[in-house]
């Protein structure tokens, strides 16, 4: 999956915005202001960081050795870095969905109500 397809998939989700809060090369996707995905636009091979359940993160890293690694410049427990062009697109969309849902599950009642009202 290339970065543009990845971006289109992320931005199409409910409540998602994109921005460059760190620098002009790191595109960040947020749901209701909470980060769930990052893409380093100039890194080759193309990579994305996604939030992940800690137990599942370890399983994914073992199952996809070298293609899914601990989150680059992120919490190694809660984030994975995935190589976009070397993993099946269906797995990537599943991991994006997992990251998105993890973030939503941690919303406060107020933020969840705002999200539900969209």
C-alpha positions as CSV (number, residue, x, y, z in Angstrom):
1,X,0.0,0.0,0.0
2,X,1.4,3.4,-0.9
3,X,1.2,6.5,1.3
4,X,-1.6,8.1,-0.7
5,X,-3.9,5.0,-0.3
6,X,-3.0,4.9,3.4
7,X,-3.8,8.6,3.7
8,X,-7.1,8.2,1.9
9,X,-8.1,5.3,4.1
10,X,-7.3,7.2,7.3
11,X,-8.8,10.5,6.4
12,X,-12.1,8.8,5.4
13,X,-12.8,7.7,8.9
14,X,-15.3,9.5,11.1
15,X,-13.9,12.5,13.1
16,X,-10.4,12.3,11.5
17,X,-8.2,15.2,10.8
18,X,-4.6,15.4,9.5
19,X,-1.9,17.8,10.4
20,X,1.9,18.3,10.7
21,X,2.4,19.1,14.4
22,X,6.0,17.9,14.6
23,X,7.6,18.9,11.3
24,X,6.8,19.2,7.6
25,X,7.7,15.6,6.9
26,X,5.6,13.8,9.5
27,X,1.9,13.5,8.7
28,X,-0.3,12.8,11.8
29,X,-3.8,11.5,11.7
30,X,-6.0,12.3,14.7
31,X,-9.5,11.3,15.7
32,X,-11.2,14.0,17.8
33,X,-7.7,15.5,18.4
34,X,-6.2,12.2,19.6
35,X,-3.3,10.7,17.5
36,X,-3.8,7.2,16.0
37,X,-1.4,7.2,13.0
38,X,1.7,8.9,11.8
39,X,3.5,8.7,8.4
40,X,7.0,9.7,7.8
41,X,6.6,11.1,4.3
42,X,10.3,11.0,3.4
43,X,11.3,7.7,4.9
44,X,12.1,4.9,2.6
45,X,10.8,2.3,2.6
46,X,7.4,3.9,3.4
47,X,6.4,3.5,7.0
48,X,3.6,4.3,9.3
49,X,3.3,4.2,13.1
50,X,0.0,2.8,14.5
51,X,-1.2,2.4,18.1
52,X,-1.6,-1.2,19.1
53,X,-2.7,-3.3,22.1
54,X,0.6,-4.3,23.8
55,X,0.0,-8.1,23.7
56,X,-1.1,-8.0,20.0
57,X,1.9,-5.7,19.2
58,X,4.3,-8.4,20.3
59,X,2.4,-11.1,18.4
60,X,2.4,-9.0,15.2
61,X,6.2,-8.3,15.5
62,X,6.9,-12.0,15.9
63,X,4.6,-13.0,13.0
64,X,5.9,-10.3,10.6
65,X,9.6,-10.2,11.6
66,X,11.2,-7.0,10.3
67,X,8.0,-5.7,8.6
68,X,6.3,-4.8,11.9
69,X,8.7,-3.4,14.5
70,X,8.5,-1.4,17.8
71,X,7.3,2.1,17.1
72,X,10.0,4.4,15.8
73,X,10.4,7.4,18.2
74,X,7.2,6.2,20.0
75,X,6.4,4.1,23.1
76,X,7.6,0.6,22.1
77,X,4.8,-0.9,24.2
78,X,1.9,0.8,22.6
79,X,3.0,1.6,19.0
80,X,4.2,-0.4,16.0
81,X,6.0,0.8,12.9
82,X,4.8,-1.0,9.8
83,X,6.4,-1.1,6.4
84,X,3.5,-0.1,4.1
85,X,4.6,-1.5,0.8
86,X,5.7,-4.9,2.1
87,X,2.6,-6.0,4.1
88,X,-0.8,-7.1,2.6
89,X,-3.2,-4.1,2.3
90,X,-5.9,-6.0,4.2
91,X,-3.6,-6.4,7.2
92,X,-2.7,-2.7,7.0
93,X,-6.4,-1.6,7.0
94,X,-7.0,-4.0,9.9
95,X,-4.2,-2.4,11.9
96,X,-5.4,1.1,11.1
97,X,-8.9,0.1,12.3
98,X,-7.4,-1.4,15.4
99,X,-5.4,1.8,16.2
100,X,-8.5,4.0,15.5
101,X,-10.7,1.9,17.7
102,X,-8.1,1.8,20.6
103,X,-8.1,5.6,20.6
104,X,-11.9,5.9,20.5
105,X,-12.2,3.4,23.4
106,X,-10.2,5.7,25.6
107,X,-12.4,8.8,25.0
108,X,-13.9,10.6,27.9
109,X,-17.7,10.6,28.1
110,X,-17.8,14.1,26.8
111,X,-15.5,13.4,23.9
112,X,-17.4,10.2,23.1
113,X,-20.6,12.2,23.0
114,X,-19.1,14.7,20.6
115,X,-17.8,11.9,18.4
116,X,-21.2,10.1,18.4
117,X,-22.9,13.4,17.4
118,X,-20.8,13.7,14.2
